[in-house]
Amino acid sequence: MGTGSSRLRYPEIMSKRDWSEIEKKCDLVREFAEMLIKYFKDKNKFEEGPLLFMAHWAKEMGFRDYWFAIDTELQKRYECTSWFWIVRRLRNCPDYWK
């Protein structure tokens, strides 16, 4: 996975503008992940489908370079929620970003 600028991976060196962007993106990522999980649970499908949808959506929305920071911020806020695995897996599985 291309991580973009290293400044987007480490919160301590991010600009206020970057943080503002991440704050906006976090809520969108959370909402989209919740929607995906609900959709795929209703269809009794898990794992591959949601991950591919999330990666495709994140690339289209321009979130790829921010993904590490988004993941870190969402983990601080929502670590134990049911949809969080989808965000975490995309951080650790570069194949989904191809």
N, C-alpha and C positions, 0 to 999 in steps of 0.2 A: 504494500500500500504506500503510495506516495504521501508523505506527511507534510509536504509543503515546507514552509519556513519553520525553523526550529523555534522561533519566538511564539508560534501558535501551539507548540507542545508544552511549553513551560509557563504556567500562569504568572510566575514572579517577574517575567520579562515582557509581558504583554502590555500593549498600550491601552489607554482607556477606550479607544475606538474599537480595538479587538475585543475587549471585554464586553462592550455594548453589543457587538455583533454576536458573540457567544451567548449572551443572555437571551437575545431574541431567538437564536437558533435552538437553544435548549428546549424551550417550550414547544416549538414546532416538532422537534424530534420526539419529545415525550408524547405529544398528541398523536403523531403518525404511528409510533410504535404501539400505543394502546389500541388504535384503530386496527392495525394489522393483526395483532394478537387476537382481538375479538373476531375479526373476519375469518382467520384461519382456524380458530377453535370451533366456530360455527360449522365449518366444513370438515372438521376432524382431521386437519392437516397441520403438521408442525415442522419446525426446524428449517428445512431447505427453502421453502416458499417464502416465509417472512424475511429470511436473511437476504435472499435475492431481491425481493421487492424493496427492502430498506436500503440496500446498497445502491440500487438503480435510482431510487428517489433521492438519496443523499448526494449522488453524483450530479443529477440534474439540477438540484437546488444549490449546488456549489458549496456543499458542506464538507467535502472530502478533506480539504486542508485544515479544517477546524475540528475534525473528528476526535482527536486525542483530547483536546480541551473540552469539547462537549461531553465526552465520556466521563472525564474527571469531574466536571461540574455536576452532571446528573448523578454520578455515584455519591457525591456529597449529599445531595438532596433526597434521592429516592432509592438507595441501594437495595432495599428489600422488596421492592415492588415486582409484580409478576412480569411486567414487560421489559424490565431492565436488561435481561439476558441478551435481547436482540441487539441492543446498543453495544454491550460489552463484547459480544462475539465479533462484531464488525471491526472492532479495534484490533482484535487478535487474529483475524482470518483474512489475510490480504487477497486470497483468491476471489473473494466476493466483489472486490473492487475492479476486477478486470473487465 
